[in-house]
Amino acid sequence: MTGELSPIDTAKYVAARRAADMVEDGMRVGLGTGSTAAWLVRRLGERVRDEGLRIKGVPTSTRTAQLACEVGIEVVSLDQAGWLDLTIDGADEFDGDLNLIKGGGGAHLQEKIVATASDQMVVIADAGKEVETLGAFPLPVEVIPFGWQTTRTLIEEALDTMDVLGTSAALRMNGEAPFVTDEGNHILDLHLQRIGNARQLALVLNQVPGVVENGLFIDICDKVVVGYGDGRVELRDINAGTIELDQLADGAGENLFSDLAD
Ligand SMILES: O=C[C@H](O)[C@H](O)[C@H](O)COP(=O)(O)O
């Protein structure tokens, strides 16, 4: 059961659980997508059930919407919520300025809209997601299906002028067919290796016709809750510019997970 989590899943779990404590009664909360965010949604469901926590959750994907409903969180659309107090989401990479690459699960379009419509965005991540320079993780770019090959050519031409090490854009597949996002689009994964100027790249990519949104989150994230395989949690705060150490539990081991349902 949960006591047998791998070190990476332990790290994701402790980060998610710590971030779930930031959610207060009455909040409107953006619910991220991915394996780390799933721990968060489950934990919030526990708090709803056990503590009577009242929140409205705005999911960033159909997967998250389904899970949130299953665990008893009241789900509303972004338009119903209007503006959010807090969004908590995972990331594929984060750097020292808390800029991110997201979209490994293909959800970065809704995630970026929801995070931008929030007073605060908190990322939850295992420590392996921290990088000095973004770009080792392939950068997802959502493109509309019409003329996607032309869009890819235009992106690769634009990359030639950018401070990146690679310029290839690969169509994400789901088995034999192109991957399709919740919005009915495709994803091009850009293998850049190193992004010298992420802010400039984000702007350039979104100017290519056919591009809907790229997975670079620049100046959107306020805090990163970093989990480690031994149960330690660190908080990176963009405003405080400090690292706070936080010990979630007495240490690693089954006691860490004793509050989780099967
Ligand atoms: O599209 C997916 C999202 O951006 C995820 O938050 C990101 O890929 C991280 O996912 P995970 O927590 O599974 O590593």
PDBQT file of the ligand as one rigid body, heavy atoms in Angstrom, charges set to zero:
ROOT
HETATM    1  O1  LIG A 301       0.480  18.473 -18.197  1.00  0.00    +0.000 OA
HETATM    2  C1  LIG A 301       0.831  18.092 -17.098  1.00  0.00    +0.000 C 
HETATM    3  C2  LIG A 301       1.248  18.960 -16.007  1.00  0.00    +0.000 C 
HETATM    4  O2  LIG A 301       1.905  20.124 -16.410  1.00  0.00    +0.000 OA
HETATM    5  C3  LIG A 301       1.943  18.282 -14.843  1.00  0.00    +0.000 C 
HETATM    6  O3  LIG A 301       1.766  19.119 -13.743  1.00  0.00    +0.000 OA
HETATM    7  C4  LIG A 301       3.421  18.022 -15.029  1.00  0.00    +0.000 C 
HETATM    8  O4  LIG A 301       3.615  17.273 -16.206  1.00  0.00    +0.000 OA
HETATM    9  C5  LIG A 301       4.010  17.278 -13.829  1.00  0.00    +0.000 C 
HETATM   10  O5  LIG A 301       3.449  16.021 -13.732  1.00  0.00    +0.000 OA
HETATM   11  P1  LIG A 301       3.876  14.991 -12.603  1.00  0.00    +0.000 P 
HETATM   12  O6  LIG A 301       3.456  15.534 -11.293  1.00  0.00    +0.000 OA
HETATM   13  O7  LIG A 301       3.152  13.727 -12.968  1.00  0.00    +0.000 OA
HETATM   14  O8  LIG A 301       5.371  14.815 -12.713  1.00  0.00    +0.000 OA
ENDROOT
TORSDOF 0
